[in-house]
Each structure stands twice: as C-alpha cells, then as structure tokens.
C-alpha cells in the first residue's frame, strides 16, 4: 500500500499544493496534526488540501482541538484521537495533541503523560501508530537541545512494537527517523513522506 504522510502543515500553501498533487498517486494519506496556527481558521487551513480525494486519516495537533478537527474534516477523512481504525487490512491507531503539556497555555491542545497513557492503553496492536508528539528521546530534540517527546508514546511503542510510528510536532527533527526496538519512528514534517506498507496478519 502506497501511503503519503505529513505533519505540521501550518497553513503552508506551497507544501499544501505539492501534497494535493502527490496524493493522486497514494492509496491513503496520513496527516499527523497541526494544520493551522494557534487554533485560528482551521477551515481555511484545510481548504488548502481540500482537493485531496484520496482517503485520509488525521489526528489533531496542538494547534487544533479534536472537536474542531472533527467539525472541519472533509468527508473522505477519519479523525483519530485515542482510537483505532482499519483501512484495507491496515491497522492504524492515532493520538493527537502535544504530550507532555507545552508552555503555550491558552491556545495549545495538550495532554499530560497520564492522560496520554490512558488513551494509548486502548491500543493493543497497530501496523502504524500515528502520534502528533514523538516518543521521548527519539526524533524529539528542539533547537535548544531539550528532548520534548512523550514517555507515554515511548512506552506504547515498546509495548506493542508497531512496525512504523509517524509523528511531527518538533520541527527541528522534521525528516529524521530512528529505531525503537524493531519499530521505525519517523518525524514527518510538511513536505510529504512516502511509505510503502504491507498489512501484517
């Protein structure tokens, strides 16, 4: 299965246009959150990719809430936040928001580690784990040198060993990947990453 995956579009018109064009070759599009900025005009942000007709799976970032994304998502999209979804035999599980809590306060959609762990407890298995936030210590280092990923996400990867984990959130690590055991973790960014995935039995 040919999958186009991205994160952190943040209303970037040039990237959006390229994603729309690339999506014509995809069987599935995965979007790992942060479509807009500071929770402003999400509908306008999603309009930039409204010409994507391929089935999509989305998780909310910390720049849009779950409710906002569910209300604005196109008809060809499934929104996941602490939920599983199966697409043509491919098992997906999605968790949105920033984990742990950011310093951005009033506008940012965040979960603390305990809240994230409770939501991830619903995940028994996945071919692809979609998380807006990266796991702690993996593709999660900001420009100030701090590791900003989630221990709950890391613990879940160790528990279920998904073949692939896609995330975003930490812009300084866009395009980077690393291994956690047998799981490949990819911090996507907005340019679009091609994945060739075969559903497991």
C-alpha positions as CSV (number, residue, x, y, z in Angstrom):
1,X,0.0,0.0,0.0
2,X,1.3,3.4,-1.0
3,X,0.9,6.0,1.7
4,X,1.6,9.7,1.6
5,X,2.2,11.0,5.2
6,X,2.8,14.5,6.5
7,X,2.6,16.7,9.7
8,X,2.8,20.3,10.7
9,X,1.4,21.9,7.5
10,X,0.7,25.1,9.5
11,X,-1.1,26.7,6.5
12,X,1.9,26.5,4.2
13,X,0.4,27.0,0.7
14,X,3.4,25.7,-1.2
15,X,3.6,22.5,0.7
16,X,-0.2,22.1,0.6
17,X,-0.2,22.4,-3.2
18,X,2.5,19.7,-3.5
19,X,0.7,17.4,-1.2
20,X,-2.5,17.7,-3.2
21,X,-0.6,16.8,-6.4
22,X,1.3,13.9,-4.8
23,X,-1.8,12.5,-3.2
24,X,-3.1,11.5,-6.6
25,X,-0.6,8.6,-6.5
26,X,-1.5,7.5,-3.0
27,X,-3.8,4.8,-1.7
28,X,-4.0,6.6,1.7
29,X,-3.0,9.9,3.1
30,X,-2.0,10.2,6.8
31,X,-1.9,13.6,8.5
32,X,-0.2,13.8,11.9
33,X,-1.6,17.1,13.1
34,X,-1.1,20.9,13.1
35,X,-2.9,22.0,10.0
36,X,-3.3,25.6,11.2
37,X,-1.7,28.0,13.7
38,X,-2.8,29.0,17.2
39,X,-6.3,27.4,16.5
40,X,-7.2,30.2,14.0
41,X,-9.2,29.5,10.9
42,X,-8.9,25.7,10.7
43,X,-11.4,25.6,7.9
44,X,-9.2,27.9,5.9
45,X,-6.2,25.7,6.6
46,X,-8.0,22.5,5.5
47,X,-9.3,24.3,2.4
48,X,-5.7,24.3,1.2
49,X,-5.8,20.5,0.9
50,X,-9.5,20.2,0.1
51,X,-8.6,18.8,-3.4
52,X,-7.1,15.6,-1.8
53,X,-9.7,13.0,-2.8
54,X,-7.7,10.0,-1.5
55,X,-8.9,8.5,1.8
56,X,-7.3,10.3,4.7
57,X,-6.6,9.6,8.4
58,X,-5.9,12.6,10.6
59,X,-5.0,13.3,14.2
60,X,-5.3,16.7,15.8
61,X,-2.1,18.6,16.6
62,X,-1.8,21.1,19.4
63,X,-2.9,23.9,17.1
64,X,-6.4,22.5,16.7
65,X,-8.7,20.6,19.1
66,X,-10.2,17.2,18.5
67,X,-13.7,18.8,18.3
68,X,-12.5,21.5,15.9
69,X,-10.9,18.9,13.6
70,X,-13.9,16.6,13.6
71,X,-16.1,19.5,12.6
72,X,-13.9,20.7,9.8
73,X,-12.5,17.5,8.4
74,X,-13.5,16.6,4.9
75,X,-15.9,13.7,4.1
76,X,-13.0,11.5,2.9
77,X,-11.2,11.8,6.3
78,X,-11.3,9.8,9.5
79,X,-10.1,11.6,12.6
80,X,-8.4,9.6,15.4
81,X,-7.7,10.6,18.9
82,X,-7.2,7.7,21.2
83,X,-8.9,5.4,18.6
84,X,-8.1,2.6,16.2
85,X,-9.1,2.4,12.5
86,X,-8.6,-0.3,9.9
87,X,-8.1,0.6,6.2
88,X,-8.0,-2.3,3.7
89,X,-6.5,-4.6,6.4
90,X,-4.0,-1.9,7.7
91,X,-4.4,-1.4,11.4
92,X,-3.9,2.2,12.5
93,X,-4.1,3.9,15.9
94,X,-4.0,7.6,16.4
95,X,-3.3,10.0,19.2
96,X,-3.3,13.8,18.8
97,X,-2.3,16.8,20.8
98,X,1.1,17.7,22.4
99,X,2.4,15.3,25.0
100,X,3.6,16.4,27.5
101,X,2.0,19.7,28.2
102,X,3.6,22.7,26.4
103,X,4.3,26.1,27.8
104,X,1.9,27.7,25.3
105,X,-1.0,27.6,27.8
106,X,-4.2,29.3,26.5
107,X,-4.3,28.1,22.9
108,X,-2.4,24.8,22.8
109,X,-4.2,21.5,22.9
110,X,-2.1,19.3,25.3
111,X,-2.2,16.1,27.3
112,X,-0.2,15.3,30.3
113,X,1.6,11.9,30.3
114,X,-1.0,10.2,32.5
115,X,-3.9,11.3,30.2
116,X,-1.9,10.2,27.1
117,X,-1.1,6.8,28.7
118,X,-4.8,6.2,29.5
119,X,-5.8,6.9,25.9
120,X,-2.9,4.8,24.5
121,X,-4.0,1.9,26.8
122,X,-6.7,1.3,24.2
123,X,-4.1,0.3,21.6
124,X,-3.4,-3.4,21.5
125,X,-1.7,-3.6,18.1
126,X,-1.1,-1.4,15.1
127,X,0.7,-1.5,11.8
128,X,1.1,2.2,12.0
129,X,0.9,4.3,15.2
130,X,0.1,7.9,14.4
131,X,1.1,10.3,17.1
132,X,1.4,14.1,16.8
133,X,4.1,14.0,19.5
134,X,7.2,11.9,19.1
135,X,8.3,9.4,21.8
136,X,10.7,10.6,24.5
137,X,14.3,10.6,23.3
138,X,13.6,9.8,19.7
139,X,13.4,12.5,16.9
140,X,12.3,14.9,19.6
141,X,15.2,17.4,20.2
142,X,14.3,21.1,19.8
143,X,16.8,23.8,18.8
144,X,17.5,24.5,22.5
145,X,18.8,20.9,22.9
146,X,15.8,19.8,25.0
147,X,14.2,16.4,24.4
148,X,10.5,17.2,24.3
149,X,8.9,13.8,23.4
150,X,6.4,11.7,25.3
151,X,7.2,8.9,27.7
152,X,3.6,7.5,27.2
153,X,4.2,7.3,23.5
154,X,7.6,5.6,24.0
155,X,6.1,3.1,26.5
156,X,3.4,2.2,24.0
157,X,5.9,1.6,21.2
158,X,7.8,-0.7,23.5
159,X,4.6,-2.5,24.5
160,X,3.0,-3.1,21.1
161,X,6.1,-2.9,18.8
162,X,4.4,-1.4,15.7
163,X,6.4,-1.7,12.6
164,X,6.0,2.1,11.9
165,X,5.4,5.2,14.0
166,X,4.8,8.5,12.4
167,X,4.8,11.8,14.3
168,X,5.6,15.5,14.0
169,X,5.4,18.4,16.5
170,X,9.1,19.0,16.9
171,X,10.0,21.0,13.8
172,X,13.8,20.7,14.3
173,X,13.5,17.0,13.7
174,X,11.4,17.0,10.5
175,X,12.6,14.3,8.1
176,X,14.5,12.4,10.8
177,X,13.9,8.8,11.7
178,X,15.2,6.3,14.3
179,X,14.5,2.9,15.7
180,X,12.9,1.9,19.0
181,X,13.5,-1.8,19.1
182,X,12.0,-3.1,15.8
183,X,9.8,0.0,15.3
184,X,10.8,2.7,12.9
185,X,9.9,6.2,14.1
186,X,9.6,9.0,11.6
187,X,9.1,12.7,12.3
188,X,7.3,13.7,9.1
189,X,7.2,17.4,8.5
190,X,5.1,19.1,5.8
191,X,6.8,18.1,2.6
192,X,5.3,14.7,2.3
193,X,6.9,11.3,3.1
194,X,6.2,8.2,1.0
195,X,5.6,4.9,2.9
196,X,5.2,1.5,1.3
197,X,3.4,-0.6,3.9
198,X,2.0,-4.1,3.8
199,X,-0.6,-5.0,6.4
200,X,0.5,-7.7,8.9
201,X,-1.6,-10.7,9.6
